[in-house]
Amino acid sequence: MRKIGIVLLSFLSVFTAAHAQKQTLDKVAGVVGGNVILKSDIELQYAQYLVSGNQPDPNIRCIILQRLLTQKLLAQQAVLDSVTVTEDDVDAQIDRRMRSSIQRAGGQDRLEQFLGRSIIQYKDEIRPDIREQMIAERMQQKITEKVSVTPQEVKRYFESIPKDSLRTYNKEVEVGEIMFQPKLNKEEKAYYKQKAEDLLKRVKNGEDFGTLARLYSQDPGSAPEGGDLGFQDRNGLVKEFTAVAFKLKAGEISPVFESEFGFHFLQVIERRGEQIHARHVLIVPVGTQSSLNRTKTLADSVYNLLKTHKDFDFSTAASIYSDNKDTKYNGGMMLNAEDVQSRSTFIPTDKLDPQVALVVDTMKVGSISKPQLITGQDGKQTYRILYLRSVTDAHKANLAQDYPRMKEIAQAEKLNRTVSEWFEKKRRDTYIRIDPEFQTCSILKDWVAKPTTAQVTQP
């Protein structure tokens, strides 16, 4: 807790200094063409870096200035190439950032306290910079949109890697799953709904909402705060919660309702436009042996269908029956959690859930397991049917087995080279000036290069 306090104090001091500086006498940290970067812009972004929970680091200012120089150069070219963004896109991006900032700060009130202004004022202030960031990103996409690699280029890239530098890949598998979560019937749910109803009755009889939430709510995130969820918009809440909360006036308490998490009741504390400040109590139902038995019966029947009906494949079964939203529409295939961006289905065996790995180790490629009872880290039990699509033994990188990986790396290198060459040319042809205070930043050495004749003749 003390660490958080120190970070917030750092944020407040840096933000206040930057704001005061902008109100009195600011300093030009850099110039790109006709665009100016103020030191207060750097200080404000450094303050945002601190409030995100990062430790103070003066070198971050150098990185921020480099990012701003890059952004200005791209945005300047975007004007010439008619690259734009819509105001709706800018609004959506600002809203996403605000939701994240509010969550990190612990609520809208606390964030406004940190900022020293309202969220609406802050949105107006950051809007030009957000728009410029988005335009710069689209300009960079345009620079690289036609960049691709041929098989010959992939081969040349692979052959350029020293043999003793080739990576060793661990044994990998492609595993699919159909997950069956136990579901309570109406009678089994009634017990937990009644628990919520009893607590609601106690609130209506005068007991303190916050105290009951701390004692009985099973939402680990909000219970210690008396059930307080802070300010949220419609996108930050599950649909059932939104449907109830946005119908209430400030001070009103809802009836008990059900969501995917369990049974809730809530109280609206305050409304601000499309944001709502609420607190709630959550009662989470616990699976029974009967519900687990019903789940096994369903899993067994799906397994039998897969074994007896050749036209009923694993992918189809996953899309119909699986309760895992992350895999059911991906043919049931698990994704490598360490390579989410490429959506790779190749998973090192040491990164698999140990219970899954134990079953997979006994399977043949192309086979389907009988329903397995798996206990998650949260203690919840599910039945899963597993499918082993492929196994790749541990090996040194080679083109035959790792062509997709090599292509991805070669593509990334070519994209980086294309962008670097573009920046090198633009820096030579553009007037760029950096304040001496930042010229010692090693990351900016290419930006502090001796100006060309074209640069010197510009004002």
Residue pairs with C-beta under 8 A, 6 or more apart in sequence:
4 53
7 50
7 51
7 53
7 54
7 55
8 51
8 114
10 50
10 56
11 47
11 50
11 51
11 114
12 114
14 43
14 46
14 47
14 50
15 43
15 44
15 47
15 114
15 115
15 116
16 116
17 43
18 40
18 43
18 44
18 46
18 47
19 40
19 44
19 116
21 27
21 39
21 40
21 43
22 38
22 40
26 38
26 39
26 40
27 38
27 39
27 40
27 435
28 36
28 37
28 38
28 39
28 435
29 37
29 38
29 39
29 41
29 42
29 65
29 434
29 435
29 437
29 438
30 36
30 37
30 65
30 68
30 69
30 72
30 432
30 433
30 434
30 435
30 438
31 37
31 431
31 432
31 433
32 69
32 72
32 73
32 76
32 430
32 431
32 432
33 72
33 73
33 76
33 430
33 431
33 432
33 458
34 76
35 72
35 75
35 76
37 65
37 68
37 69
37 72
39 435
39 437
41 68
41 129
42 61
42 64
42 65
42 68
43 61
45 64
45 68
46 60
46 61
46 64
49 60
49 64
50 56
51 101
51 104
51 105
51 114
52 104
53 104
54 60
59 441
61 438
62 438
62 441
62 442
62 443
62 444
63 443
65 434
65 438
65 441
65 444
66 441
66 443
66 444
66 447
69 432
69 434
69 444
69 447
70 136
70 423
71 132
71 133
71 136
72 132
73 423
73 426
73 427
73 430
74 135
74 136
74 137
74 139
74 140
75 132
75 135
75 136
75 139
76 430
77 83
77 139
77 426
78 84
78 135
78 136
78 138
78 139
81 139
81 142
83 135
83 138
83 139
83 142
84 135
84 138
85 131
85 134
85 135
85 138
89 134
90 127
90 130
90 131
90 134
93 130
93 134
94 123
94 126
94 127
94 130
95 233
95 235
97 126
97 130
98 119
98 123
99 233
99 235
99 236
101 111
102 108
102 111
102 119
102 230
102 231
103 230
103 236
105 111
105 114
106 230
107 228
107 230
107 231
107 277
108 119
108 230
108 231
108 272
108 275
108 277
109 230
109 231
111 119
112 118
112 119
112 122
115 122
117 125
140 419
143 418
143 419
143 422
144 415
144 418
144 419
147 411
147 414
147 415
147 418
148 411
149 157
149 407
149 410
149 411
149 414
153 410
153 414
154 399
154 403
154 406
154 407
154 410
155 399
157 406
157 409
157 410
157 413
158 397
158 399
158 406
158 410
161 397
166 396
166 397
166 398
167 396
167 397
168 394
168 395
168 396
168 397
169 348
169 392
169 394
169 395
169 396
169 397
169 402
170 348
170 349
170 350
170 394
171 348
171 349
171 391
171 392
171 393
171 394
172 346
172 347
172 348
172 349
172 391
172 392
173 346
173 347
173 349
173 352
173 360
173 388
173 389
173 390
173 391
173 392
174 333
174 345
174 346
174 347
174 388
174 389
174 390
175 333
175 334
175 347
175 352
175 356
175 360
175 386
175 387
175 388
175 389
176 314
176 315
176 318
176 327
176 331
176 332
176 333
176 334
176 386
176 387
176 389
177 318
177 322
177 324
177 327
177 332
177 334
177 356
177 384
177 385
177 386
177 387
178 299
178 302
178 314
178 317
178 318
178 321
178 322
178 328
178 332
178 384
178 385
179 322
179 323
179 324
179 327
179 382
179 383
179 384
180 295
180 296
180 298
180 299
180 302
180 321
180 322
180 323
180 371
180 382
180 383
180 384
181 295
181 323
181 380
181 382
182 287
182 288
182 291
182 292
182 294
182 295
182 381
182 382
183 291
183 294
183 295
184 192
184 285
184 287
184 288
184 291
185 291
188 285
188 288
188 290
188 291
189 258
189 263
189 285
192 262
192 263
192 283
192 284
192 285
192 286
193 256
193 258
193 263
193 283
195 263
195 283
196 256
196 263
196 264
196 265
196 281
196 283
197 256
199 212
199 216
199 265
199 281
199 283
200 253
200 255
200 256
200 265
200 281
202 212
203 209
203 212
203 253
203 265
203 267
204 253
209 226
209 227
209 253
209 267
209 279
209 281
210 226
210 227
210 228
210 279
211 226
212 281
213 222
213 223
213 226
213 227
213 279
213 280
213 281
214 223
214 224
214 226
214 227
216 281
216 283
217 223
217 227
217 280
217 281
217 282
217 283
218 262
218 282
218 283
218 284
219 227
219 261
219 280
219 282
222 228
222 229
222 279
222 280
222 282
223 282
225 279
226 279
227 266
227 279
227 280
227 281
228 269
228 279
229 277
229 278
229 279
229 280
230 277
231 270
231 272
231 275
231 276
231 277
232 275
232 276
232 277
232 278
233 274
233 275
233 276
234 242
234 246
234 274
237 245
238 259
238 260
238 261
239 259
240 257
240 258
240 259
240 260
241 259
241 264
241 266
241 280
244 254
244 257
244 266
245 254
245 266
245 268
245 276
245 278
246 276
248 254
248 266
248 267
248 268
249 268
249 271
250 268
250 269
250 270
250 271
251 267
251 268
251 269
252 267
252 268
253 265
253 266
253 267
254 264
254 265
254 266
254 267
255 265
256 263
256 264
256 265
257 263
257 264
257 265
258 264
261 282
261 284
262 282
262 283
262 284
262 285
263 282
263 283
263 285
264 280
264 281
264 282
264 283
265 280
265 281
266 278
266 279
266 280
266 281
267 278
267 279
267 280
268 276
268 277
268 278
269 277
269 278
269 279
270 276
270 277
271 277
287 380
287 381
292 381
295 382
295 383
296 371
296 373
296 383
298 321
299 371
299 383
299 384
299 385
300 370
300 371
302 317
302 321
302 385
303 368
303 370
303 371
303 385
305 312
305 317
306 312
306 313
306 314
306 317
306 368
306 385
307 368
314 331
314 332
314 368
314 387
315 331
315 332
317 332
317 385
318 327
318 328
318 331
318 332
319 328
319 329
319 331
319 332
322 328
322 332
323 382
326 335
327 333
327 334
327 335
330 343
330 345
332 387
333 345
333 389
334 345
334 347
335 343
335 344
335 345
335 347
336 344
336 345
336 346
336 347
336 348
336 351
337 347
337 351
338 351
342 408
345 389
346 390
346 392
349 357
349 360
349 361
350 357
352 360
353 374
355 372
355 374
355 375
356 374
356 384
356 386
359 369
359 372
359 386
360 386
360 388
363 369
363 386
363 388
364 388
365 388
365 389
365 390
365 391
366 388
366 389
367 387
367 388
368 385
368 386
368 387
369 385
369 386
369 387
370 385
371 383
371 384
371 385
372 383
372 384
372 385
372 386
373 381
373 382
373 383
374 381
374 382
374 383
374 384
375 381
376 382
392 401
395 401
397 405
397 406
399 406
424 446
427 446
427 447
427 449
428 452
428 454
428 455
429 452
429 454
429 455
430 455
431 451
431 455
431 458
431 459
432 447
432 451
432 455
434 444
434 447
434 448
438 444
439 448
